[in-house]
Amino acid sequence: MNTVVLHKGDAALHGGLFLAALAVVAVCMPGSPWPWYMLLPLLLYVGLVLALPRLRRTAPRLALGRMGGAPLGCAAALSAATAAVLVGFHVLARPEVTVLAASIPASAFGPLVLAGVCFSFVNAALEELVVRGVLWEALAKEWNAAVALGVTAVLFGLGHLHGYPPGPLGVVLAGLYGVALGLLRWWAGGLGLIVACHVIADATIFSLLVSSGAFSGSGE
């Protein structure tokens, strides 16, 4: 069996290509709705990897990682704490969520329960594949896991400026959540548990939007 040798710059090439794909979609399709602003760059990047032999040989190797034991216990605790913070913020701050709800095509999935399940799984999987999947692997291989942790946490926080919780506080909270997910990803050695944590967080957010009446008229 042949062993692929990664040379200095191979990981950076993948990270650069993915960022270029993000930029192309942002320029050519500005204001793309969810989930296309994440899905299209990912598909473009995957297409390039499949088309070019060198990229195929050096592509990030994504894994589920450990799914039991202590990491699972920490994932459960993180999910409970995250849900509590999100609910507490919603009760105390009472943010305006109509615009955020409008960016989610809930009616396309039918009943709100089905829409919530689809949104939670798709959004969590896409964000983790992008941030702590492709970009993490590129940064960790080019530098180290500590750099990957710091950079992806910052990007994750900034990427949620218009998410939930909204505004500068949301950036800080999302950044801290990104640190926690990054540490769990580092410990578990894969994406499985952090995707599960992210699904629970997104399901909590969707439930808060529904309880606020933000999807009025989207269907039962």
Z-matrix of the N, CA and C atoms (Angstrom, degrees):
N
C 1 1.471
C 2 1.527 1 109.33
N 3 1.334 2 116.25 1 128.93
C 4 1.459 3 120.43 2 -178.22
C 5 1.529 4 110.40 3 -80.01
N 6 1.309 5 116.16 4 138.81
C 7 1.462 6 122.06 5 177.98
C 8 1.518 7 109.30 6 -99.86
N 9 1.335 8 115.50 7 128.31
C 10 1.461 9 119.83 8 178.64
C 11 1.517 10 109.20 9 -78.81
N 12 1.320 11 116.26 10 125.63
C 13 1.459 12 121.38 11 178.74
C 14 1.522 13 108.51 12 -98.78
N 15 1.334 14 115.83 13 119.26
C 16 1.454 15 120.56 14 178.08
C 17 1.517 16 109.84 15 -85.99
N 18 1.301 17 116.78 16 124.68
C 19 1.454 18 121.67 17 177.73
C 20 1.522 19 109.92 18 -95.12
N 21 1.317 20 115.33 19 157.44
C 22 1.459 21 120.76 20 177.98
C 23 1.529 22 108.83 21 -57.05
N 24 1.274 23 117.85 22 124.75
C 25 1.452 24 122.35 23 -179.42
C 26 1.510 25 113.83 24 106.67
N 27 1.345 26 118.23 25 -20.75
C 28 1.461 27 119.98 26 179.57
C 29 1.519 28 111.03 27 -63.71
N 30 1.327 29 116.98 28 -45.96
C 31 1.462 30 120.81 29 179.88
C 32 1.526 31 110.66 30 -65.04
N 33 1.336 32 115.87 31 -41.35
C 34 1.460 33 119.74 32 178.89
C 35 1.527 34 110.96 33 -63.37
N 36 1.325 35 116.35 34 -33.52
C 37 1.462 36 120.27 35 178.16
C 38 1.524 37 110.72 36 -61.96
N 39 1.316 38 116.26 37 -43.05
C 40 1.462 39 119.47 38 178.96
C 41 1.522 40 110.92 39 -65.54
N 42 1.328 41 116.82 40 -44.87
C 43 1.453 42 119.52 41 178.22
C 44 1.520 43 112.10 42 -61.52
N 45 1.332 44 115.89 43 -41.63
C 46 1.456 45 120.20 44 178.96
C 47 1.515 46 112.64 45 -64.81
N 48 1.330 47 116.29 46 -40.30
C 49 1.461 48 120.02 47 179.17
C 50 1.522 49 111.33 48 -64.90
N 51 1.333 50 115.15 49 -39.33
C 52 1.460 51 117.31 50 -179.98
C 53 1.528 52 110.75 51 -67.71
N 54 1.327 53 117.41 52 -41.74
C 55 1.465 54 120.18 53 177.23
C 56 1.529 55 110.59 54 -63.32
N 57 1.340 56 116.54 55 -36.94
C 58 1.465 57 120.43 56 176.53
C 59 1.521 58 110.82 57 -64.12
N 60 1.345 59 116.41 58 -39.32
C 61 1.467 60 120.04 59 177.32
C 62 1.526 61 110.64 60 -62.92
N 63 1.343 62 116.77 61 -41.14
C 64 1.462 63 120.19 62 175.84
C 65 1.523 64 111.30 63 -59.70
N 66 1.346 65 116.12 64 -43.05
C 67 1.459 66 120.71 65 -178.40
C 68 1.530 67 111.07 66 -66.64
N 69 1.321 68 117.13 67 -40.99
C 70 1.467 69 120.79 68 -179.94
C 71 1.520 70 110.80 69 -61.03
N 72 1.320 71 115.96 70 -45.88
C 73 1.468 72 119.66 71 179.82
C 74 1.525 73 110.40 72 -65.53
N 75 1.334 74 117.31 73 -40.54
C 76 1.465 75 120.63 74 179.85
C 77 1.521 76 111.89 75 -62.91
N 78 1.350 77 116.75 76 -37.45
C 79 1.463 78 121.07 77 -178.30
C 80 1.525 79 111.27 78 -79.36
N 81 1.329 80 116.23 79 -45.13
C 82 1.465 81 120.39 80 -175.57
C 83 1.528 82 113.25 81 -78.86
N 84 1.326 83 116.21 82 -28.23
C 85 1.464 84 120.29 83 -178.78
C 86 1.524 85 109.44 84 -132.96
N 87 1.324 86 117.52 85 63.90
C 88 1.468 87 120.02 86 -177.07
C 89 1.521 88 111.19 87 -62.04
N 90 1.331 89 114.74 88 142.35
C 91 1.450 90 119.10 89 178.82
C 92 1.511 91 114.62 90 72.70
N 93 1.336 92 116.58 91 23.28
C 94 1.466 93 119.60 92 179.60
C 95 1.529 94 109.63 93 -58.77
N 96 1.327 95 117.14 94 135.08
C 97 1.473 96 119.59 95 -178.45
C 98 1.521 97 111.49 96 -76.35
N 99 1.321 98 114.53 97 167.24
C 100 1.463 99 119.69 98 173.38
C 101 1.513 100 108.40 99 -65.86
N 102 1.348 101 120.34 100 139.54
C 103 1.467 102 127.21 101 1.45
C 104 1.520 103 113.28 102 -98.77
N 105 1.357 104 116.65 103 13.09
C 106 1.461 105 120.13 104 -168.11
C 107 1.517 106 113.41 105 -67.64
N 108 1.348 107 118.44 106 -29.58
C 109 1.463 108 119.06 107 -179.10
C 110 1.526 109 112.07 108 -68.29
N 111 1.329 110 117.33 109 -18.14
C 112 1.468 111 120.79 110 172.84
C 113 1.524 112 111.94 111 -101.63
N 114 1.336 113 115.92 112 -40.17
C 115 1.465 114 120.40 113 -174.72
C 116 1.518 115 112.38 114 -68.67
N 117 1.329 116 117.90 115 -42.83
C 118 1.465 117 120.34 116 -177.26
C 119 1.533 118 112.77 117 -63.56
N 120 1.355 119 119.32 118 -46.69
C 121 1.470 120 118.08 119 175.76
C 122 1.522 121 112.67 120 -60.12
N 123 1.334 122 116.94 121 -37.65
C 124 1.461 123 120.43 122 179.66
C 125 1.527 124 110.41 123 -64.87
N 126 1.331 125 116.64 124 -42.91
C 127 1.470 126 120.08 125 178.40
C 128 1.518 127 111.15 126 -65.87
N 129 1.334 128 117.19 127 -39.22
C 130 1.459 129 121.06 128 178.31
C 131 1.519 130 110.82 129 -63.33
N 132 1.316 131 116.21 130 -44.33
C 133 1.468 132 120.84 131 177.91
C 134 1.526 133 111.23 132 -62.85
N 135 1.329 134 116.86 133 -46.62
C 136 1.470 135 120.37 134 179.62
C 137 1.524 136 110.72 135 -60.90
N 138 1.344 137 116.76 136 -39.36
C 139 1.455 138 120.20 137 177.84
C 140 1.520 139 112.37 138 -61.13
N 141 1.337 140 116.54 139 -42.14
C 142 1.464 141 120.64 140 177.77
C 143 1.528 142 111.30 141 -64.38
N 144 1.334 143 116.30 142 -42.06
C 145 1.465 144 120.57 143 179.73
C 146 1.523 145 110.65 144 -61.83
N 147 1.334 146 116.50 145 -44.22
C 148 1.459 147 120.11 146 -178.78
C 149 1.526 148 112.04 147 -68.58
N 150 1.330 149 116.18 148 -28.20
C 151 1.461 150 119.64 149 -175.85
C 152 1.522 151 113.77 150 -82.61
N 153 1.333 152 117.49 151 -24.76
C 154 1.458 153 120.55 152 -173.99
C 155 1.522 154 110.95 153 -114.28
N 156 1.342 155 118.17 154 120.01
C 157 1.472 156 121.65 155 -176.16
C 158 1.521 157 114.06 156 -54.34
N 159 1.336 158 117.84 157 -43.20
C 160 1.458 159 119.54 158 -178.30
C 161 1.521 160 111.08 159 -61.85
N 162 1.329 161 115.88 160 -40.46
C 163 1.461 162 118.99 161 179.44
C 164 1.523 163 110.86 162 -68.49
N 165 1.319 164 117.39 163 -36.18
C 166 1.465 165 119.57 164 177.37
C 167 1.526 166 110.99 165 -62.65
N 168 1.340 167 116.24 166 -40.77
C 169 1.466 168 119.73 167 -177.37
C 170 1.520 169 112.23 168 -69.39
N 171 1.322 170 116.91 169 -28.99
C 172 1.469 171 120.08 170 -173.71
C 173 1.529 172 112.77 171 -110.85
N 174 1.334 173 117.20 172 12.29
C 175 1.467 174 121.01 173 -177.19
C 176 1.527 175 110.99 174 -62.74
N 177 1.330 176 117.29 175 148.93
C 178 1.476 177 120.69 176 177.60
C 179 1.521 178 111.15 177 -57.62
N 180 1.320 179 116.07 178 136.74
C 181 1.461 180 121.40 179 177.46
C 182 1.523 181 108.51 180 -97.97
N 183 1.314 182 116.18 181 101.48
C 184 1.455 183 121.08 182 -176.76
C 185 1.529 184 109.67 183 -90.43
N 186 1.330 185 116.50 184 140.61
C 187 1.455 186 121.19 185 -176.97
C 188 1.517 187 110.42 186 -136.32
N 189 1.333 188 116.54 187 158.61
C 190 1.461 189 121.10 188 175.60
C 191 1.519 190 111.47 189 -70.84
N 192 1.336 191 117.44 190 -35.93
C 193 1.457 192 121.30 191 -178.01
C 194 1.521 193 111.48 192 78.83
N 195 1.315 194 115.88 193 -169.49
C 196 1.467 195 121.59 194 179.70
C 197 1.528 196 110.06 195 -69.44
N 198 1.335 197 115.32 196 134.04
C 199 1.464 198 119.98 197 -177.35
C 200 1.526 199 112.81 198 -116.94
N 201 1.325 200 117.50 199 6.58
C 202 1.452 201 120.43 200 -178.60
C 203 1.512 202 111.92 201 -137.51
N 204 1.346 203 115.86 202 -170.22
C 205 1.453 204 120.78 203 176.53
C 206 1.514 205 113.39 204 67.30
N 207 1.332 206 115.02 205 -148.47
C 208 1.461 207 120.90 206 -176.96
C 209 1.527 208 113.51 207 -60.50
N 210 1.357 209 119.55 208 -41.13
C 211 1.467 210 118.45 209 177.82
C 212 1.526 211 113.00 210 -58.50
N 213 1.341 212 116.78 211 -37.56
C 214 1.465 213 119.89 212 178.45
C 215 1.527 214 110.39 213 -65.17
N 216 1.339 215 117.37 214 -41.83
C 217 1.452 216 120.10 215 177.64
C 218 1.518 217 111.87 216 -61.72
N 219 1.326 218 116.80 217 -41.59
C 220 1.467 219 120.55 218 178.20
C 221 1.526 220 111.17 219 -66.68
N 222 1.325 221 116.58 220 -36.88
C 223 1.467 222 120.61 221 177.89
C 224 1.523 223 110.55 222 -63.69
N 225 1.325 224 117.07 223 -41.15
C 226 1.462 225 120.90 224 178.39
C 227 1.527 226 110.76 225 -64.57
N 228 1.341 227 116.75 226 -42.86
C 229 1.461 228 120.70 227 179.24
C 230 1.526 229 110.72 228 -65.18
N 231 1.336 230 116.90 229 -41.11
C 232 1.462 231 121.02 230 179.18
C 233 1.521 232 110.53 231 -63.73
N 234 1.329 233 117.33 232 -41.35
C 235 1.456 234 120.96 233 -179.76
C 236 1.520 235 111.21 234 -64.08
N 237 1.329 236 117.08 235 -42.52
C 238 1.458 237 121.03 236 178.94
C 239 1.527 238 111.01 237 -64.23
N 240 1.335 239 116.38 238 -44.11
C 241 1.467 240 120.69 239 179.55
C 242 1.523 241 111.13 240 -64.77
N 243 1.323 242 116.80 241 -40.59
C 244 1.470 243 120.91 242 -179.62
C 245 1.520 244 110.78 243 -64.22
N 246 1.334 245 116.64 244 -45.36
C 247 1.459 246 120.25 245 178.68
C 248 1.529 247 110.73 246 -60.82
N 249 1.332 248 116.79 247 -40.58
C 250 1.463 249 120.68 248 179.57
C 251 1.525 250 111.29 249 -64.36
N 252 1.333 251 117.35 250 -42.32
C 253 1.472 252 121.34 251 179.00
C 254 1.527 253 110.23 252 -64.03
N 255 1.323 254 117.31 253 -44.21
C 256 1.463 255 121.01 254 -178.86
C 257 1.528 256 111.29 255 -63.35
N 258 1.331 257 116.77 256 -44.60
C 259 1.465 258 120.36 257 179.00
C 260 1.530 259 110.19 258 -66.07
N 261 1.336 260 117.10 259 -43.03
C 262 1.451 261 120.77 260 178.53
C 263 1.518 262 112.31 261 -60.65
N 264 1.334 263 116.18 262 -43.76
C 265 1.467 264 120.04 263 177.40
C 266 1.518 265 110.53 264 -60.94
N 267 1.331 266 116.52 265 -44.26
C 268 1.464 267 120.33 266 -177.34
C 269 1.520 268 111.32 267 -62.92
N 270 1.321 269 116.79 268 -41.73
C 271 1.464 270 121.23 269 -178.53
C 272 1.525 271 111.13 270 -68.74
N 273 1.328 272 116.80 271 -41.52
C 274 1.463 273 120.56 272 -175.13
C 275 1.526 274 112.84 273 -81.38
N 276 1.331 275 117.32 274 -41.40
C 277 1.467 276 120.77 275 -174.08
C 278 1.522 277 112.99 276 -90.93
N 279 1.324 278 117.49 277 -26.42
C 280 1.468 279 122.43 278 -176.99
C 281 1.537 280 111.23 279 45.48
N 282 1.330 281 117.85 280 60.81
C 283 1.467 282 120.49 281 -175.89
C 284 1.528 283 112.03 282 -71.45
N 285 1.309 284 115.50 283 157.05
C 286 1.454 285 122.04 284 173.56
C 287 1.533 286 108.09 285 -75.79
N 288 1.322 287 117.40 286 121.17
C 289 1.475 288 120.57 287 -173.70
C 290 1.526 289 113.03 288 -121.55
N 291 1.334 290 117.44 289 5.48
C 292 1.463 291 120.16 290 -176.98
C 293 1.521 292 111.63 291 -62.83
N 294 1.325 293 116.72 292 -43.42
C 295 1.466 294 120.67 293 -179.13
C 296 1.520 295 110.71 294 -64.61
N 297 1.331 296 116.62 295 -42.22
C 298 1.460 297 120.34 296 178.71
C 299 1.522 298 110.51 297 -62.59
N 300 1.328 299 116.58 298 -44.43
C 301 1.466 300 120.07 299 179.62
C 302 1.524 301 111.04 300 -62.40
N 303 1.337 302 116.02 301 -36.76
C 304 1.464 303 119.93 302 -179.17
C 305 1.530 304 112.06 303 -65.44
N 306 1.339 305 116.95 304 -23.12
C 307 1.472 306 119.97 305 -179.74
C 308 1.521 307 112.39 306 -80.49
N 309 1.329 308 116.98 307 -8.15
C 310 1.467 309 121.58 308 179.23
C 311 1.526 310 108.21 309 -104.04
N 312 1.335 311 118.47 310 117.09
C 313 1.473 312 120.65 311 -177.88
C 314 1.523 313 112.02 312 -75.32
N 315 1.332 314 115.94 313 64.67
C 316 1.462 315 120.62 314 -174.34
C 317 1.522 316 112.21 315 -59.96
N 318 1.337 317 117.57 316 -38.33
C 319 1.461 318 120.56 317 -176.80
C 320 1.517 319 112.54 318 -63.59
N 321 1.344 320 117.24 319 -22.67
C 322 1.465 321 120.33 320 -179.68
C 323 1.526 322 111.85 321 -68.80
N 324 1.333 323 116.93 322 -20.14
C 325 1.466 324 120.50 323 -177.52
C 326 1.530 325 113.15 324 -99.09
N 327 1.339 326 116.49 325 0.20
C 328 1.455 327 118.83 326 179.47
C 329 1.512 328 112.12 327 89.55
N 330 1.328 329 117.88 328 -133.51
C 331 1.465 330 121.45 329 -178.98
C 332 1.524 331 111.68 330 -56.55
N 333 1.328 332 117.01 331 148.91
C 334 1.460 333 120.87 332 -176.92
C 335 1.521 334 112.83 333 -61.30
N 336 1.333 335 116.85 334 -32.82
C 337 1.465 336 119.16 335 178.64
C 338 1.521 337 109.80 336 -62.51
N 339 1.335 338 116.82 337 -46.40
C 340 1.469 339 120.93 338 178.37
C 341 1.523 340 110.57 339 -65.13
N 342 1.344 341 116.51 340 -39.79
C 343 1.461 342 120.12 341 178.46
C 344 1.517 343 111.04 342 -61.43
N 345 1.343 344 116.52 343 -41.08
C 346 1.458 345 120.27 344 179.10
C 347 1.510 346 112.52 345 -64.16
N 348 1.327 347 116.35 346 -42.03
C 349 1.470 348 120.27 347 178.60
C 350 1.527 349 110.58 348 -63.87
N 351 1.339 350 116.28 349 -47.44
C 352 1.473 351 120.17 350 -179.19
C 353 1.522 352 111.58 351 -62.90
N 354 1.337 353 116.34 352 -46.54
C 355 1.462 354 119.69 353 179.49
C 356 1.517 355 111.42 354 -59.59
N 357 1.325 356 116.48 355 -46.69
C 358 1.463 357 120.68 356 -175.52
C 359 1.526 358 111.35 357 -61.48
N 360 1.324 359 117.22 358 -46.31
C 361 1.455 360 120.44 359 -178.38
C 362 1.526 361 112.08 360 -71.53
N 363 1.330 362 117.18 361 -45.09
C 364 1.467 363 120.26 362 -176.59
C 365 1.522 364 110.84 363 -67.68
N 366 1.335 365 117.26 364 -46.62
C 367 1.464 366 119.97 365 -177.94
C 368 1.528 367 111.31 366 -64.15
N 369 1.337 368 116.05 367 -44.62
C 370 1.468 369 119.52 368 179.90
C 371 1.519 370 111.63 369 -62.71
N 372 1.323 371 116.87 370 -45.17
C 373 1.463 372 120.45 371 -178.96
C 374 1.523 373 111.42 372 -63.64
N 375 1.333 374 116.84 373 -44.26
C 376 1.467 375 120.03 374 -179.25
C 377 1.528 376 111.57 375 -64.27
N 378 1.333 377 116.54 376 -48.53
C 379 1.468 378 119.20 377 -177.81
C 380 1.525 379 111.26 378 -62.75
N 381 1.317 380 117.72 379 -40.08
C 382 1.460 381 119.53 380 -179.20
C 383 1.528 382 111.67 381 -72.33
N 384 1.329 383 117.96 382 -37.33
C 385 1.465 384 119.94 383 175.53
C 386 1.527 385 111.08 384 -61.38
N 387 1.336 386 115.21 385 -39.34
C 388 1.461 387 119.99 386 -178.69
C 389 1.528 388 111.53 387 -73.68
N 390 1.343 389 116.57 388 -54.43
C 391 1.468 390 120.61 389 -169.85
C 392 1.524 391 112.51 390 -81.50
N 393 1.334 392 115.81 391 -58.29
C 394 1.470 393 118.56 392 -177.02
C 395 1.515 394 112.71 393 -99.66
N 396 1.344 395 115.01 394 13.75
C 397 1.445 396 121.37 395 172.26
C 398 1.516 397 110.15 396 -106.28
N 399 1.325 398 116.09 397 -88.43
C 400 1.466 399 121.54 398 -176.17
C 401 1.524 400 112.09 399 -62.82
N 402 1.345 401 116.80 400 -52.38
C 403 1.464 402 119.07 401 -175.95
C 404 1.529 403 111.81 402 -67.77
N 405 1.331 404 117.79 403 -41.13
C 406 1.473 405 120.40 404 177.18
C 407 1.523 406 110.94 405 -58.22
N 408 1.320 407 116.91 406 -48.71
C 409 1.463 408 120.71 407 -178.19
C 410 1.525 409 111.39 408 -61.03
N 411 1.326 410 116.40 409 -41.70
C 412 1.464 411 119.77 410 179.46
C 413 1.526 412 110.72 411 -63.39
N 414 1.316 413 117.59 412 -46.00
C 415 1.463 414 121.54 413 -178.63
C 416 1.527 415 111.73 414 -68.58
N 417 1.329 416 116.83 415 -42.01
C 418 1.463 417 120.45 416 -177.88
C 419 1.520 418 111.42 417 -66.51
N 420 1.316 419 117.27 418 -38.06
C 421 1.466 420 119.93 419 -179.45
C 422 1.524 421 111.72 420 -76.20
N 423 1.336 422 116.38 421 -35.04
C 424 1.462 423 119.39 422 -178.96
C 425 1.525 424 111.29 423 -77.60
N 426 1.338 425 117.00 424 -35.88
C 427 1.461 426 121.40 425 178.39
C 428 1.525 427 109.72 426 -122.05
N 429 1.323 428 117.70 427 -91.91
C 430 1.458 429 120.55 428 176.65
C 431 1.527 430 109.14 429 -164.13
N 432 1.335 431 115.88 430 174.59
C 433 1.457 432 120.37 431 -175.89
C 434 1.531 433 112.04 432 -66.14
N 435 1.334 434 117.65 433 -31.49
C 436 1.460 435 120.00 434 179.49
C 437 1.530 436 110.85 435 -64.27
N 438 1.333 437 116.25 436 -42.03
C 439 1.470 438 119.98 437 176.37
C 440 1.528 439 109.80 438 -63.70
N 441 1.331 440 116.59 439 -43.10
C 442 1.462 441 120.71 440 178.96
C 443 1.525 442 110.62 441 -59.54
N 444 1.331 443 116.40 442 -41.61
C 445 1.461 444 121.23 443 179.55
C 446 1.520 445 110.79 444 -61.15
N 447 1.330 446 116.93 445 -50.33
C 448 1.455 447 120.79 446 -176.99
C 449 1.518 448 113.27 447 -65.11
N 450 1.337 449 116.99 448 -47.47
C 451 1.467 450 120.58 449 -175.92
C 452 1.527 451 110.81 450 -67.32
N 453 1.333 452 117.24 451 -44.66
C 454 1.466 453 118.73 452 -178.14
C 455 1.524 454 111.61 453 -67.53
N 456 1.338 455 117.54 454 -32.71
C 457 1.466 456 119.56 455 177.27
C 458 1.525 457 110.81 456 -65.35
N 459 1.334 458 116.64 457 -42.30
C 460 1.469 459 120.63 458 178.75
C 461 1.529 460 110.22 459 -64.30
N 462 1.331 461 116.86 460 -46.60
C 463 1.463 462 120.67 461 -179.59
C 464 1.525 463 110.85 462 -62.96
N 465 1.319 464 116.02 463 -39.85
C 466 1.460 465 120.42 464 179.69
C 467 1.526 466 110.39 465 -64.19
N 468 1.323 467 116.56 466 -41.88
C 469 1.454 468 119.87 467 178.06
C 470 1.512 469 112.30 468 -63.70
N 471 1.331 470 116.99 469 -49.51
C 472 1.461 471 121.05 470 -179.41
C 473 1.522 472 111.70 471 -63.13
N 474 1.331 473 116.01 472 -33.90
C 475 1.461 474 119.81 473 179.85
C 476 1.514 475 113.95 474 -67.86
N 477 1.335 476 116.78 475 -13.13
C 478 1.457 477 120.77 476 -179.54
C 479 1.527 478 112.66 477 -107.06
N 480 1.328 479 116.94 478 20.91
C 481 1.458 480 120.37 479 177.85
C 482 1.524 481 111.33 480 -56.81
N 483 1.331 482 115.89 481 -38.25
C 484 1.462 483 120.42 482 -179.73
C 485 1.526 484 111.13 483 -108.44
N 486 1.333 485 115.79 484 21.16
C 487 1.457 486 120.19 485 178.91
C 488 1.511 487 110.72 486 -98.56
N 489 1.332 488 115.79 487 -143.71
C 490 1.462 489 120.62 488 179.68
C 491 1.514 490 109.22 489 -132.18
N 492 1.333 491 119.33 490 128.60
C 493 1.467 492 128.01 491 -3.94
C 494 1.539 493 110.87 492 -65.17
N 495 1.324 494 117.47 493 146.79
C 496 1.458 495 120.84 494 -175.33
C 497 1.526 496 113.42 495 -83.20
N 498 1.336 497 114.82 496 163.15
C 499 1.448 498 121.35 497 172.38
C 500 1.517 499 114.90 498 80.01
N 501 1.340 500 116.27 499 -171.65
C 502 1.474 501 121.11 500 -178.21
C 503 1.523 502 113.33 501 -57.97
N 504 1.341 503 117.02 502 -38.67
C 505 1.462 504 118.98 503 177.24
C 506 1.519 505 110.59 504 -62.61
N 507 1.315 506 116.13 505 -37.99
C 508 1.451 507 120.33 506 177.61
C 509 1.519 508 112.14 507 -63.30
N 510 1.328 509 116.54 508 -37.32
C 511 1.471 510 120.62 509 177.41
C 512 1.523 511 110.05 510 -61.72
N 513 1.342 512 115.93 511 -44.52
C 514 1.470 513 120.50 512 -179.94
C 515 1.528 514 110.64 513 -63.88
N 516 1.326 515 116.08 514 -48.19
C 517 1.463 516 120.11 515 -178.80
C 518 1.527 517 111.51 516 -63.83
N 519 1.325 518 116.27 517 -42.14
C 520 1.464 519 119.78 518 178.36
C 521 1.524 520 110.68 519 -66.12
N 522 1.341 521 116.91 520 -36.73
C 523 1.456 522 120.03 521 177.38
C 524 1.520 523 111.85 522 -63.72
N 525 1.343 524 116.08 523 -42.98
C 526 1.466 525 120.02 524 177.28
C 527 1.526 526 111.04 525 -64.72
N 528 1.328 527 115.76 526 -38.90
C 529 1.466 528 119.81 527 176.66
C 530 1.536 529 109.79 528 -64.53
N 531 1.332 530 115.61 529 -37.32
C 532 1.457 531 119.87 530 177.28
C 533 1.521 532 111.92 531 -63.31
N 534 1.336 533 117.04 532 -37.08
C 535 1.466 534 120.60 533 175.65
C 536 1.522 535 110.10 534 -63.03
N 537 1.345 536 116.58 535 -46.16
C 538 1.461 537 120.46 536 -179.27
C 539 1.520 538 111.52 537 -62.60
N 540 1.334 539 116.98 538 -43.95
C 541 1.462 540 120.08 539 178.22
C 542 1.527 541 111.02 540 -65.59
N 543 1.326 542 116.04 541 -38.21
C 544 1.459 543 119.46 542 178.76
C 545 1.520 544 112.33 543 -64.24
N 546 1.335 545 116.24 544 -42.55
C 547 1.462 546 119.79 545 177.71
C 548 1.524 547 110.90 546 -63.13
N 549 1.333 548 116.59 547 -40.63
C 550 1.461 549 120.04 548 178.26
C 551 1.520 550 111.16 549 -66.51
N 552 1.324 551 116.71 550 -39.61
C 553 1.469 552 120.86 551 177.64
C 554 1.528 553 110.60 552 -63.48
N 555 1.318 554 116.32 553 -41.75
C 556 1.466 555 122.83 554 178.81
C 557 1.531 556 110.02 555 -62.40
N 558 1.319 557 116.25 556 -45.47
C 559 1.458 558 122.14 557 -177.76
C 560 1.534 559 111.83 558 -68.56
N 561 1.340 560 115.23 559 -47.86
C 562 1.464 561 120.00 560 -176.22
C 563 1.524 562 112.37 561 -76.81
N 564 1.332 563 117.01 562 -21.70
C 565 1.459 564 120.28 563 178.35
C 566 1.514 565 114.62 564 78.30
N 567 1.323 566 117.46 565 21.51
C 568 1.456 567 119.29 566 179.72
C 569 1.508 568 112.42 567 -175.37
N 570 1.331 569 115.52 568 -173.53
C 571 1.457 570 122.23 569 -171.20
C 572 1.528 571 114.39 570 -97.81
N 573 1.327 572 117.98 571 -11.77
C 574 1.459 573 120.54 572 -171.59
C 575 1.507 574 114.62 573 -54.81
N 576 1.324 575 117.25 574 -56.25
C 577 1.462 576 120.84 575 -176.15
C 578 1.523 577 112.86 576 -68.85
N 579 1.326 578 117.18 577 -35.91
C 580 1.470 579 117.56 578 -177.94
C 581 1.528 580 111.01 579 -72.89
N 582 1.320 581 117.78 580 -31.55
C 583 1.462 582 119.11 581 173.73
C 584 1.529 583 109.61 582 -64.74
N 585 1.339 584 116.88 583 -42.32
C 586 1.462 585 120.51 584 178.55
C 587 1.526 586 110.86 585 -61.16
N 588 1.342 587 117.44 586 -44.67
C 589 1.471 588 121.02 587 177.20
C 590 1.520 589 110.93 588 -59.99
N 591 1.314 590 115.91 589 -42.85
C 592 1.462 591 121.51 590 -177.42
C 593 1.529 592 110.41 591 -66.45
N 594 1.331 593 116.93 592 -38.21
C 595 1.463 594 120.84 593 177.24
C 596 1.532 595 110.32 594 -59.45
N 597 1.319 596 116.70 595 -44.49
C 598 1.465 597 120.67 596 -179.56
C 599 1.530 598 110.66 597 -64.66
N 600 1.330 599 116.81 598 -40.72
C 601 1.467 600 120.18 599 177.78
C 602 1.520 601 110.97 600 -63.00
N 603 1.340 602 117.06 601 -45.15
C 604 1.459 603 120.25 602 -179.38
C 605 1.525 604 111.57 603 -67.65
N 606 1.335 605 117.06 604 -35.73
C 607 1.463 606 120.30 605 176.72
C 608 1.531 607 110.06 606 -64.31
N 609 1.332 608 116.54 607 -37.77
C 610 1.467 609 120.51 608 177.35
C 611 1.525 610 110.54 609 -63.99
N 612 1.329 611 115.85 610 -44.95
C 613 1.462 612 120.47 611 179.35
C 614 1.528 613 110.67 612 -61.88
N 615 1.321 614 116.87 613 -45.63
C 616 1.469 615 120.08 614 -179.94
C 617 1.524 616 110.38 615 -61.36
N 618 1.328 617 116.82 616 -40.55
C 619 1.466 618 120.73 617 178.74
C 620 1.525 619 111.20 618 -62.80
N 621 1.335 620 116.64 619 -38.54
C 622 1.464 621 120.53 620 178.36
C 623 1.525 622 110.89 621 -66.55
N 624 1.330 623 116.60 622 -37.89
C 625 1.476 624 119.57 623 176.63
C 626 1.523 625 110.72 624 -64.23
N 627 1.331 626 116.22 625 -41.50
C 628 1.460 627 119.90 626 179.27
C 629 1.528 628 110.20 627 -64.64
N 630 1.337 629 116.72 628 -45.04
C 631 1.471 630 120.33 629 -178.66
C 632 1.514 631 112.10 630 -63.92
N 633 1.349 632 116.77 631 -23.03
C 634 1.456 633 120.91 632 179.29
C 635 1.518 634 112.33 633 -85.11
N 636 1.333 635 116.23 634 -4.96
C 637 1.465 636 119.71 635 -177.98
C 638 1.506 637 113.13 636 76.80
N 639 1.346 638 117.38 637 18.64
C 640 1.458 639 120.81 638 -176.18
C 641 1.518 640 112.93 639 -70.30
N 642 1.332 641 117.89 640 -19.20
C 643 1.455 642 121.69 641 -179.42
C 644 1.530 643 111.96 642 -102.79
N 645 1.283 644 118.22 643 22.69
C 646 1.461 645 121.56 644 -179.61
C 647 1.526 646 110.29 645 -54.42
N 648 1.311 647 114.84 646 126.08
C 649 1.464 648 119.33 647 -178.96
C 650 1.491 649 113.69 648 90.56
N 651 1.389 650 118.28 649 0.58
C 652 1.457 651 120.38 650 -178.96
C 653 1.511 652 112.68 651 -87.30
N 654 1.284 653 117.25 652 -6.36
C 655 1.452 654 120.13 653 -177.67
C 656 1.511 655 109.99 654 116.62
N 657 1.317 656 115.05 655 164.36
C 658 1.454 657 119.92 656 -177.27
C 659 1.508 658 110.70 657 -91.64
